[in-house]
Amino acid sequence: MQILPAPFRSALQTIEYGKLAVIGYEGQIHALFKTPQEAIRVVSRPPRIRHFLFLAPMPTAPVVGWFFEIQDEDPIQVNAFFNVEDPIQEAILAQLAETEVHFHIVDGDSLTIADSARIPSPFNASKIHAGALSFAAKIALGRYDYDSARAKFEVDYSLEKIATWLPTSF
């Protein structure tokens, strides 16, 4: 098990078990899936991952999501979201098209890497990024509200529904 760099630990301390943190670190994109130690034993090694990027233009903000499904006895599904008005999140989204992604399963108890896999960047990352920026630019001044857009999206679209948007390929 590998001990995580400080930026990884900081990101993981702000999320719950079963959630995903996406960070840029040393020119690479890292997706960190935080899980309890006892759950690590049931995840296949190396992890088989299906993932894709999507754009949902909601009335008050574009919601960019990155869906992950980790193949397991019962597949584990999780989303990461990006707000293109947040400079750090927008920079990660912009970089996503230019680099492969390091996906890490992290023992949330000890904050160590239990397993890793390199996965390709989403094929549509450039298009999604450009579309989100274009949509955000069209929202009237003072009307941009990412938090309500994301909340509405999460009510309307369950992980199970999102999982049907692209064919399965691990």
VOPAGU-2260 file (C-alpha; in pm, 1 decimal, decimal comma):
REM VOPAGU-2260
SITE   aa  ch    i         X         Y         Z
SITE  MET   A    0       0,0       0,0       0,0
SITE  GLN   A    1     123,1     341,3     -97,1
SITE  ILE   A    2      92,6     647,8     125,9
SITE  LEU   A    3     -81,7     936,8     -46,8
SITE  PRO   A    4      70,2    1279,1    -114,9
SITE  ALA   A    5     -68,9    1567,4      92,6
SITE  PRO   A    6    -301,4    1704,9    -182,8
SITE  PHE   A    7    -465,1    1362,1    -216,4
SITE  ARG   A    8    -517,3    1333,9     160,0
SITE  SER   A    9    -665,7    1684,7     174,7
SITE  ALA   A   10    -914,1    1604,5    -103,9
SITE  LEU   A   11   -1013,0    1273,0      54,1
SITE  GLN   A   12   -1071,6    1425,1     397,3
SITE  THR   A   13   -1351,9    1637,7     250,9
SITE  ILE   A   14   -1554,3    1348,0     103,4
SITE  GLU   A   15   -1746,4    1052,7     243,4
SITE  TYR   A   16   -1685,0     682,7     182,7
SITE  GLY   A   17   -1815,4     572,8    -155,0
SITE  LYS   A   18   -1744,3     910,8    -315,0
SITE  LEU   A   19   -1494,6    1023,9    -572,9
SITE  ALA   A   20   -1243,0    1308,0    -566,3
SITE  VAL   A   21   -1077,8    1425,9    -889,4
SITE  ILE   A   22    -757,3    1625,5    -862,2
SITE  GLY   A   23    -479,4    1747,8   -1082,9
SITE  TYR   A   24    -136,0    1664,3    -945,3
SITE  GLU   A   25     204,2    1693,2   -1109,6
SITE  GLY   A   26      54,2    1725,9   -1457,7
SITE  GLN   A   27    -174,5    1424,1   -1425,3
SITE  ILE   A   28    -542,8    1375,2   -1346,5
SITE  HIS   A   29    -618,6    1142,7   -1056,2
SITE  ALA   A   30    -959,2    1000,2    -970,3
SITE  LEU   A   31    -963,7     883,6    -607,7
SITE  PHE   A   32   -1240,9     647,9    -496,3
SITE  LYS   A   33   -1263,0     644,7    -114,9
SITE  THR   A   34   -1386,7     322,6      39,8
SITE  PRO   A   35   -1381,7     155,3     381,7
SITE  GLN   A   36   -1103,0     -98,2     427,5
SITE  GLU   A   37   -1342,7    -395,6     448,4
SITE  ALA   A   38   -1493,8    -310,4     106,6
SITE  ILE   A   39   -1154,8    -321,6     -67,3
SITE  ARG   A   40   -1142,3    -698,5     -41,0
SITE  VAL   A   41   -1443,4    -744,7    -271,1
SITE  VAL   A   42   -1327,5    -517,6    -555,4
SITE  SER   A   43   -1170,3    -703,2    -848,4
SITE  ARG   A   44    -797,6    -650,4    -900,3
SITE  PRO   A   45    -701,2    -470,4   -1108,5
SITE  PRO   A   46   -1025,7    -274,7   -1098,7
SITE  ARG   A   47   -1231,9    -297,6   -1417,6
SITE  ILE   A   48   -1377,9      45,6   -1482,5
SITE  ARG   A   49   -1630,0     183,5   -1727,7
SITE  HIS   A   50   -1642,7     562,3   -1738,4
SITE  PHE   A   51   -1774,9     846,8   -1947,2
SITE  LEU   A   52   -1820,3    1222,8   -1935,3
SITE  PHE   A   53   -2156,4    1391,2   -1990,0
SITE  LEU   A   54   -2303,3    1741,1   -2006,8
SITE  ALA   A   55   -2646,0    1831,2   -1873,0
SITE  PRO   A   56   -2738,3    2191,2   -1961,0
SITE  MET   A   57   -2967,6    2281,3   -1670,8
SITE  PRO   A   58   -3149,5    2618,9   -1665,9
SITE  THR   A   59   -2912,2    2781,8   -1415,1
SITE  ALA   A   60   -2579,1    2614,2   -1499,7
SITE  PRO   A   61   -2422,1    2336,9   -1702,3
SITE  VAL   A   62   -2366,3    2021,8   -1501,4
SITE  VAL   A   63   -2065,7    1824,8   -1622,9
SITE  GLY   A   64   -2053,4    1477,2   -1478,8
SITE  TRP   A   65   -1803,3    1197,5   -1496,3
SITE  PHE   A   66   -1970,6     861,9   -1439,8
SITE  PHE   A   67   -1770,0     563,7   -1315,7
SITE  GLU   A   68   -1879,6     204,9   -1278,1
SITE  ILE   A   69   -1638,8     -28,0   -1102,2
SITE  GLN   A   70   -1712,5    -388,2   -1195,2
SITE  ASP   A   71   -1770,3    -597,0    -885,5
SITE  GLU   A   72   -2015,0    -860,2    -760,6
SITE  ASP   A   73   -2253,3    -566,4    -744,6
SITE  PRO   A   74   -2117,6    -288,7    -968,1
SITE  ILE   A   75   -2020,2      25,9    -779,9
SITE  GLN   A   76   -2146,2     342,4    -949,5
SITE  VAL   A   77   -2031,8     693,3    -868,6
SITE  ASN   A   78   -2025,3    1039,0   -1028,3
SITE  ALA   A   79   -1780,3    1324,0   -1005,9
SITE  PHE   A   80   -1915,9    1667,4   -1099,1
SITE  PHE   A   81   -1749,3    1978,7   -1238,7
SITE  ASN   A   82   -1855,7    2341,8   -1211,4
SITE  VAL   A   83   -1694,9    2528,2   -1502,6
SITE  GLU   A   84   -1719,9    2855,6   -1309,0
SITE  ASP   A   85   -1479,9    2716,3   -1046,0
SITE  PRO   A   86   -1124,1    2781,9   -1172,9
SITE  ILE   A   87    -975,4    2462,4   -1028,9
SITE  GLN   A   88   -1255,1    2237,6   -1155,6
SITE  GLU   A   89   -1251,7    2405,3   -1496,3
SITE  ALA   A   90    -873,2    2356,7   -1521,7
SITE  ILE   A   91    -906,4    1985,0   -1441,7
SITE  LEU   A   92   -1179,4    1950,7   -1702,0
SITE  ALA   A   93    -963,3    2131,2   -1961,3
SITE  GLN   A   94    -664,9    1906,6   -1884,7
SITE  LEU   A   95    -872,8    1590,4   -1896,3
SITE  ALA   A   96    -862,9    1573,9   -2275,7
SITE  GLU   A   97    -483,5    1590,4   -2279,8
SITE  THR   A   98    -376,8    1313,4   -2043,8
SITE  GLU   A   99    -458,7     963,2   -1930,4
SITE  VAL   A  100    -620,7     925,2   -1591,0
SITE  HIS   A  101    -487,8     748,6   -1285,7
SITE  PHE   A  102    -776,3     581,4   -1102,7
SITE  HIS   A  103    -703,8     487,2    -741,4
SITE  ILE   A  104    -903,5     285,8    -493,7
SITE  VAL   A  105    -817,0     438,3    -158,6
SITE  ASP   A  106    -848,0     281,6     184,0
SITE  GLY   A  107   -1037,4     563,2     352,4
SITE  ASP   A  108    -934,8     447,1     699,8
SITE  SER   A  109    -557,6     465,8     648,2
SITE  LEU   A  110    -561,4     697,9     344,1
SITE  THR   A  111    -341,7     462,1     144,4
SITE  ILE   A  112    -378,3     341,6    -212,9
SITE  ALA   A  113    -514,5     -12,3    -221,7
SITE  ASP   A  114    -508,2     -45,7    -601,0
SITE  SER   A  115    -464,6     167,1    -912,0
SITE  ALA   A  116    -537,8     151,6   -1281,0
SITE  ARG   A  117    -456,8     377,8   -1572,9
SITE  ILE   A  118    -761,0     454,5   -1781,8
SITE  PRO   A  119    -796,7     657,5   -2099,6
SITE  SER   A  120    -939,1    1006,3   -2082,9
SITE  PRO   A  121   -1304,0    1028,6   -2183,9
SITE  PHE   A  122   -1316,9    1040,4   -2565,1
SITE  ASN   A  123   -1544,0    1345,3   -2559,5
SITE  ALA   A  124   -1363,7    1554,3   -2296,4
SITE  SER   A  125   -1278,0    1845,2   -2529,8
SITE  LYS   A  126   -1631,0    1861,5   -2669,6
SITE  ILE   A  127   -1792,9    1846,2   -2324,0
SITE  HIS   A  128   -1559,0    2114,1   -2188,5
SITE  ALA   A  129   -1627,6    2350,2   -2481,9
SITE  GLY   A  130   -2002,6    2287,1   -2461,4
SITE  ALA   A  131   -2014,7    2358,6   -2089,9
SITE  LEU   A  132   -1820,4    2684,4   -2128,6
SITE  SER   A  133   -2046,0    2792,1   -2415,5
SITE  PHE   A  134   -2362,6    2715,0   -2220,4
SITE  ALA   A  135   -2232,8    2892,1   -1907,5
SITE  ALA   A  136   -2155,8    3204,7   -2111,4
SITE  LYS   A  137   -2521,1    3223,9   -2221,9
SITE  ILE   A  138   -2663,0    3234,4   -1868,7
SITE  ALA   A  139   -2773,8    3583,4   -1771,6
SITE  LEU   A  140   -2553,2    3772,9   -1528,8
SITE  GLY   A  141   -2651,4    3693,1   -1170,7
SITE  ARG   A  142   -2856,0    3385,1   -1271,1
SITE  TYR   A  143   -2575,5    3127,8   -1261,6
SITE  ASP   A  144   -2644,5    2880,6    -979,6
SITE  TYR   A  145   -2445,2    2561,3   -1006,8
SITE  ASP   A  146   -2552,2    2419,4    -669,6
SITE  SER   A  147   -2923,3    2426,4    -755,4
SITE  ALA   A  148   -2854,6    2294,2   -1106,6
SITE  ARG   A  149   -2659,4    2000,1    -968,0
SITE  ALA   A  150   -2920,9    1929,8    -698,7
SITE  LYS   A  151   -3198,8    1925,1    -959,2
SITE  PHE   A  152   -2990,8    1702,0   -1187,3
SITE  GLU   A  153   -2927,3    1452,0    -906,1
SITE  VAL   A  154   -3299,6    1436,9    -828,4
SITE  ASP   A  155   -3390,4    1381,1   -1194,1
SITE  TYR   A  156   -3114,7    1132,9   -1285,7
SITE  SER   A  157   -3018,2     839,9   -1065,6
SITE  LEU   A  158   -2687,1     659,8   -1106,0
SITE  GLU   A  159   -2879,9     360,3   -1241,2
SITE  LYS   A  160   -3036,6     577,8   -1511,7
SITE  ILE   A  161   -2703,3     738,3   -1605,0
SITE  ALA   A  162   -2547,6     390,9   -1630,8
SITE  THR   A  163   -2775,0     318,7   -1929,9
SITE  TRP   A  164   -2649,8     615,3   -2134,1
SITE  LEU   A  165   -2357,9     431,9   -2296,0
SITE  PRO   A  166   -2303,6      65,6   -2378,1
SITE  THR   A  167   -2115,9    -144,2   -2127,4
SITE  SER   A  168   -1748,2    -188,5   -2207,1
SITE  PHE   A  169   -1491,8    -282,3   -1944,6
